[in-house]
Amino acid sequence: MTTATKEEVLTIAHKYYAAVNEMFTGKLTLMEDVWSKAEDAVYMGPGGGYNIGWPAILKDWQAQAALKLGGTIEPSEINIILGDNIAIVHSVEIGQNANISGHEEVVKIRATNVYRKEADGWKILSCHTDAITFLQDM
């Protein structure tokens, strides 16, 4: 086991946010690459779901991608906790998306993401964010 470096963690974190922003266009190519396929992976995203394991996580991302919300989000106020082949990243996600009526909404939510170094590189293992009301209504 080796302790993660902040540079490694920031690299995978930026890849994850690139995947989220690509997902807003309806595509999941990057998302499928950055997520762990492990049974213990967990996604508790802004739509309010609680998904365990890659098949359930992928299904949630597919539903979100189908909405084609447009917009972008980026992490701010990043805090990284490093461990052996694992890292926890707390941040505030800031950006904008369309709501159910197609009007632009400002997004500012708290997020905790856990990344793990797996056989094929760093992957996101867990994501937990605040809920976004306009996503729960969709």
Steps between C-alpha positions, in 0.01 A plus 500: 500500500611852428366829621324698232642836397289813466603522134367149429175576677452836327559332164226241553271761656532718189431193282186432705370856453578481128288182498215676683509790255505259205199322656306829487521467119351150510827303472649260754830399337718670762268407789532131418879539509540688830268293722599191694316187387528353851203365696572747782477809278228744617327793331271732695462786255298821477188315382467342845575138407705245690672263259739220594710318239587603147182369328277717723736797474511476121120486481477824701759672278315381188177658627681828571675498162163453326388835647776686311495780757786690340716728708805420706616454856845540646637425846604783729618517862676166448629314807692174450561229759767251390534136598642172376361459147195705598417869517201700618419827329255750646394791283226738403372438149406821322344543158170508314254262332155516346201419721185305403366809319824550311599809698856535624552428870807585707648194668697524823515178699737325738665179382711225650678273254716201587762382251684168515805377313391177331679260265416724201580831670322758715119470495216675678362258758239714669318826437259665742353844432228728628167447327384741227126561507456549126662160434271325745200643313614359161 
